[in-house]
Amino acid sequence: MFGIGGGELIVIIFIALMLFGSDKIPDIARTLGKAMAQLKNATNDIKSEIQRSAESNDIDIKSMTSDFTSEIDNVKQGFNKMVSDNTGENPLDITSEINKVKENIDDLTGPIKRQL
């Protein structure tokens, strides 16, 4: 559950009991449950409003999301190919690019330093 183990959950419950006391925990849980339900209803309302708006404007959301997903997959494949085709230079090594930016900054700030 959310990457929390049994021992961690027990520690969290123990800390909550120590902070709030056993009489306040049910009220807190009830309030959190209501807040989660309101959040779920709000997100469902937003989703349905977006779908209605898209349908009224003849926009196919499913095709847009599938196009977006395929573009992301293409970028992933291109990146993986670039990394696997790498023969000597590490594409993740950005120090040369950082040095270029530093040189450009020095070139731009040179006249300012001379004035000071």
C-alpha positions as a Markdown table, in Angstrom:
| # | Residue | x | y | z |
|---|---|---|---|---|
| 1 | Met | 0.0 | 0.0 | 0.0 |
| 2 | Phe | 1.8 | 3.1 | -1.3 |
| 3 | Gly | 5.2 | 1.5 | -0.6 |
| 4 | Ile | 4.6 | 1.5 | 3.1 |
| 5 | Gly | 5.4 | -1.8 | 5.0 |
| 6 | Gly | 3.6 | -3.2 | 8.0 |
| 7 | Gly | 6.2 | -2.0 | 10.5 |
| 8 | Glu | 6.1 | 1.5 | 9.0 |
| 9 | Leu | 2.3 | 1.6 | 9.2 |
| 10 | Ile | 2.4 | 0.6 | 12.8 |
| 11 | Val | 4.9 | 3.4 | 13.6 |
| 12 | Ile | 2.7 | 5.9 | 11.8 |
| 13 | Ile | -0.4 | 4.7 | 13.7 |
| 14 | Phe | 1.5 | 4.9 | 17.0 |
| 15 | Ile | 2.7 | 8.4 | 16.3 |
| 16 | Ala | -0.9 | 9.5 | 15.3 |
| 17 | Leu | -2.2 | 8.0 | 18.6 |
| 18 | Met | 0.4 | 9.9 | 20.6 |
| 19 | Leu | -0.2 | 13.2 | 18.8 |
| 20 | Phe | -4.0 | 13.2 | 18.7 |
| 21 | Gly | -5.2 | 10.7 | 21.2 |
| 22 | Ser | -7.6 | 7.8 | 20.7 |
| 23 | Asp | -10.7 | 9.9 | 21.0 |
| 24 | Lys | -9.7 | 12.2 | 18.1 |
| 25 | Ile | -8.5 | 9.6 | 15.6 |
| 26 | Pro | -12.1 | 8.5 | 14.4 |
| 27 | Asp | -13.0 | 12.2 | 13.8 |
| 28 | Ile | -9.8 | 12.7 | 11.8 |
| 29 | Ala | -10.4 | 9.6 | 9.8 |
| 30 | Arg | -13.9 | 10.6 | 9.1 |
| 31 | Thr | -12.8 | 14.1 | 8.0 |
| 32 | Leu | -10.1 | 12.6 | 5.7 |
| 33 | Gly | -12.6 | 10.2 | 4.2 |
| 34 | Lys | -15.0 | 13.0 | 3.4 |
| 35 | Ala | -12.2 | 15.1 | 1.9 |
| 36 | Met | -11.1 | 12.2 | -0.3 |
| 37 | Ala | -14.7 | 11.6 | -1.5 |
| 38 | Gln | -15.0 | 15.3 | -2.3 |
| 39 | Leu | -11.7 | 15.3 | -4.2 |
| 40 | Lys | -12.8 | 12.2 | -6.1 |
| 41 | Asn | -16.1 | 13.8 | -7.0 |
| 42 | Ala | -14.4 | 17.0 | -8.1 |
| 43 | Thr | -12.0 | 15.2 | -10.3 |
| 44 | Asn | -14.8 | 13.1 | -11.8 |
| 45 | Asp | -16.7 | 16.3 | -12.5 |
| 46 | Ile | -13.7 | 17.9 | -14.2 |
| 47 | Lys | -13.2 | 14.8 | -16.3 |
| 48 | Ser | -16.8 | 14.7 | -17.4 |
| 49 | Glu | -16.8 | 18.4 | -18.2 |
| 50 | Ile | -13.7 | 18.0 | -20.4 |
| 51 | Gln | -15.2 | 15.0 | -22.2 |
| 52 | Arg | -18.5 | 16.9 | -22.8 |
| 53 | Ser | -16.6 | 19.9 | -24.0 |
| 54 | Ala | -14.5 | 17.8 | -26.3 |
| 55 | Glu | -17.5 | 16.0 | -27.7 |
| 56 | Ser | -19.3 | 19.2 | -28.4 |
| 57 | Asn | -16.3 | 20.5 | -30.3 |
| 58 | Asp | -15.9 | 17.2 | -32.2 |
| 59 | Ile | -12.6 | 16.4 | -30.6 |
| 60 | Asp | -11.6 | 12.8 | -30.2 |
| 61 | Ile | -9.7 | 12.6 | -26.9 |
| 62 | Lys | -8.8 | 8.9 | -27.2 |
| 63 | Ser | -7.0 | 9.5 | -30.5 |
| 64 | Met | -5.2 | 12.5 | -29.1 |
| 65 | Thr | -4.0 | 10.5 | -26.1 |
| 66 | Ser | -3.0 | 7.6 | -28.2 |
| 67 | Asp | -1.1 | 10.0 | -30.5 |
| 68 | Phe | 0.6 | 11.6 | -27.5 |
| 69 | Thr | 1.5 | 8.1 | -26.1 |
| 70 | Ser | 2.9 | 7.0 | -29.4 |
| 71 | Glu | 5.1 | 10.2 | -29.6 |
| 72 | Ile | 6.4 | 9.6 | -26.1 |
| 73 | Asp | 7.2 | 6.0 | -27.1 |
| 74 | Asn | 9.0 | 7.2 | -30.2 |
| 75 | Val | 11.1 | 9.6 | -28.2 |
| 76 | Lys | 11.9 | 6.8 | -25.7 |
| 77 | Gln | 13.0 | 4.5 | -28.6 |
| 78 | Gly | 15.1 | 7.2 | -30.1 |
| 79 | Phe | 16.8 | 7.9 | -26.8 |
| 80 | Asn | 17.4 | 4.2 | -26.2 |
| 81 | Lys | 18.8 | 3.9 | -29.7 |
| 82 | Met | 21.1 | 6.9 | -29.2 |
| 83 | Val | 22.4 | 5.4 | -25.9 |
| 84 | Ser | 22.8 | 1.9 | -27.4 |
| 85 | Asp | 24.6 | 3.2 | -30.5 |
| 86 | Asn | 27.0 | 5.2 | -28.4 |
| 87 | Thr | 30.5 | 4.0 | -29.3 |
| 88 | Gly | 32.7 | 6.3 | -27.4 |
| 89 | Glu | 31.1 | 9.5 | -26.2 |
| 90 | Asn | 28.6 | 9.4 | -23.3 |
| 91 | Pro | 25.4 | 11.2 | -24.4 |
| 92 | Leu | 24.5 | 11.8 | -20.8 |
| 93 | Asp | 27.8 | 13.6 | -20.2 |
| 94 | Ile | 26.8 | 17.3 | -20.3 |
| 95 | Thr | 30.0 | 18.8 | -19.0 |
| 96 | Ser | 31.0 | 20.0 | -22.5 |
| 97 | Glu | 27.7 | 21.7 | -22.9 |
| 98 | Ile | 28.0 | 23.3 | -19.5 |
| 99 | Asn | 31.5 | 24.6 | -20.4 |
| 100 | Lys | 30.1 | 26.1 | -23.6 |
| 101 | Val | 27.5 | 27.9 | -21.7 |
| 102 | Lys | 30.1 | 29.2 | -19.2 |
| 103 | Glu | 32.2 | 30.5 | -22.1 |
| 104 | Asn | 29.2 | 32.3 | -23.6 |
| 105 | Ile | 28.4 | 33.8 | -20.2 |
| 106 | Asp | 32.1 | 35.0 | -19.9 |
| 107 | Asp | 31.9 | 36.5 | -23.4 |
| 108 | Leu | 28.7 | 38.3 | -22.5 |
| 109 | Thr | 29.9 | 39.5 | -19.1 |
| 110 | Gly | 33.4 | 40.5 | -20.2 |
| 111 | Pro | 32.4 | 44.1 | -21.2 |
| 112 | Ile | 30.6 | 44.5 | -18.0 |
| 113 | Lys | 33.6 | 43.4 | -16.0 |
| 114 | Arg | 35.8 | 45.8 | -17.9 |
| 115 | Gln | 33.5 | 48.7 | -17.0 |
| 116 | Leu | 33.7 | 47.9 | -13.4 |
